[in-house]
Amino acid sequence: MKTLIRPALSLFILLSLITGLLYPLVTTAVGKVFFSNQADGSLIEKDHKLVGSTLIGQSFSGTNYFWGRPSATGPMPYNGVNSGGSNFGPSNPAQKAAVADRIKALQEADPENKLPIPVDLITASGSGLDPEISPAAAYYQVGRIAKARNLSPDTIKKLVADATSEPQWGILGEARVNVLKLNLALDQQH
């Protein structure tokens, strides 16, 4: 019996050191060397002050800013600790009410805009943390922002075009616009 415990204990200690210490140290080192920005959380600083991350959305409510995709996290929007969608289906009364409220808010913020509202402006993502919107959702907001900032719509459209990221390698995913980066570029216009 004694001979069976010693090899099992030795193997347990060896595997614990490899998987609990060596592997995490190696993956952290590789991440810091080759993917430094991502390993640090893809943080954005402005004037040496942290303003956010490209990976987690933020709540922008002023009419002079682009609005991101709604967040379904609680107790506050874009709460990374409570990541997750509402899990409401399209026929759920709570979902219908939330979508109706979001449509009303968009229409009240820009009553002259008669374009169809892109779905990503009125429905939350699966994580509730989505930092990006579709280019259509960004272009939908151009008139409101141009009016609020007293800028030409063409200036705002150029900012959206410049901030649009194409699908990865041209085939993976959809074109998208990071709302935080776009709003920071918008602030540089003044």
Number of C-alpha atoms within 10 A of each C-alpha: 5 6 7 8 10 11 11 11 11 11 12 12 12 12 13 13 12 13 11 12 11 13 13 12 13 11 11 14 14 13 15 14 11 10 13 14 13 14 15 11 13 15 15 16 11 9 6 7 8 10 14 17 18 19 16 20 26 24 17 15 10 11 17 19 22 25 23 27 27 24 27 23 22 16 8 11 17 24 19 15 8 16 17 19 17 18 12 11 10 11 8 10 11 13 17 15 11 15 19 13 13 16 17 14 13 20 14 11 15 18 11 10 16 9 9 9 16 16 15 17 22 22 22 24 19 15 18 25 26 22 24 27 23 22 20 18 23 27 17 21 25 25 18 21 22 19 14 13 16 11 15 13 17 12 14 23 17 11 18 25 15 12 19 20 16 15 12 10 7 9 9 9 10 13 17 20 24 23 28 26 17 22 18 14 16 19 12 8 11 8
